[in-house]
Amino acid sequence: MAEQFNYTSVLAPYMRLMLQRKEAAGIVASRAKWILKEFDTFANSEHLESPRITESFIDKWNKTRIADSAGTMYAKYSTWHQLATFMCRCGCECYIPRLPRQPKPDTTPYIYTNEQIASIFKAADEYRLRNINMNNTMFPMPVLLRLLYGTGMRISEALSTKNADLHLDENYIHLKKTKNGHERIVPVDVSLNKVLHEYIAYRDRMPLKGVSSLDQPLFIKPDGTELTRGSVLSNFKKLLEKCRIPYKGNHAGPRIHDLRHTFAVHALVQMSQSGMDLYASLPILSTCLGHTTLSATEQYVRLTCSMYPELENQCSSINAFVYPKVYKHHDNND
């Protein structure tokens, strides 16, 4: 585990074991690691001497979180709930807090236009460094952005992809570490397949030991280290600025995660233009995105119809009756 997640409180053994169980199940728990770090620091500040979580302990922690949003507090209480439940199963007597009402997200997805997508790709291709920096993230950015838009993958899923997960001869990628813990197959079209082959060819020419080993990450920096989410997001903001696409910040976007939303909307438009009913195409899109329910994918239909009103007439009236009307789509990342 990374040094910043070196838990030291009396709760640390249970935190580490819980994370190990999550990772063994294929669950990406990056946010939980940071939340548990906060709990660990609080437990140390309170000089907690025994592995026992009480109601008064959590209430005292709650009073310190005056600046956290409702969504953040829900995520943290969910982590408290998981940790306390896990510790109870390990034989510790713990109070299991009830989850607060889950707040409704107020973020509306940003859907890039075809022209903006082309502009972002062009900016990534033409980006040049002003100095030699082997730790720079820009080397894999052109192919990474095309992968996110071309498959609808989450950024966390793309960064966790290993060389062994690529099956380009059969035009698919096997995702093993996903948000909901369910493995899935992501199809790769001809043009994206070619881009991935070109990236791998250039990457493997770098004097790095074991860069092409099956257990190594697909995307790396020139120094051989793995890409981090933070560095990718930082460079993506630079590309948005270069393309003159205003960045609003504070989760208002446009975000790199909106490439996933854009993929979904553009895929529905393409399927509709090919003659498919929008609702009939839902199972295909849902499987590709890795949603566990069709209702999560159905919201893209409403979003697509709001952007392309002419497509609404192509929706089956029966299917439109089955699915309720939803005005906004929300898909929170990790």
C-alpha positions, 0 to 999 in steps of 0.5 A: 500500500502507498505510503500515504495510506500507511494507517497507524491507529488501533483501527488500522489492521481492520482497515487494511484487511477490509481494503484487501478484501475489496481489491480481491473482489476486483473493487477499485477503492481509491476513494475509500482509502482516502476516507479511511485515512481521515478516520485513522487520523481522527482515531489517533487524535482521539487516542483511541486505545481499543478497536471499538467504534462507539456512537459517541465516537462517530458523533464527535467525528461528525462535529469536525466535518463542518465543511463537507457537502451532503454528498461527501458526508454520505460517502464517509458515513457509508465507509463508516458503515462498511468498516463497523460492519466488517469489524463486527464480523471480526469479533469487535463490538462496534456501533454501526451508523445508519446511512443518511438520506442519499443526496441527489447530485446536481451535476449535469453531464457535459456532452462534447460536440463532434468538433470538440472531440476532434479538437481535443484529439488534435491538441493531444497529438500536437502537444510538445514539451518545452523541456525533457521531463520523463515523468510527464503524462502527455506521452499516452494521452492521445491514445488514452483519450481516444480509448475513453471516448471510443469505449465509454470506459471510466478513467479508473478502469483505463488506468488499471488495465494491464497488458494481459487484458488486451486482446486486440487480435479479437478486438476487445479489452477484458476489464477486471477492475471495475466500479461495481466489481463485475468484469466485462468485455469492451469492444474495440473498433478498427480505428481504435485498434490501430491506435492502440497498436501504434502506441504499444509499438512506440512504448515498447521501443523505450529502454524500459525493462519489462514494459511489455510484460503481461502483468504490467500496466498498459499506460505508463509515463516515459520513466516507466511509472504508472499514470496517476489520475491526478496527472491525467486530469491536470493535462486534460485541463491544459488541452481544454484550455488549448481548445478554448473549451471553458473549464468551470471547475468545482465538478461543473466540468467539462470533465474527462469523465464526460467523455464517457457520457459523450460516448453514450449519447453519441452511440445512441445517436448512431444506433438510432440513425442506423434504424434502431429504436432508442429503447431497444438499443439500451441492453447493448449500451448498458452492457458496454458501459457496465451498468448493473440495471437498465434504469441507469442507462435509460437516463441517457435516452432522455438526455439524448432526446433533449439534445436531438429532439428529432430522435424522440419520434423514433422511440417506441411509445410502448417502451417510453411508457415503461420507463419513467421520465428522468430529466437529469443523468448522474454517473459519479466516478470512483 
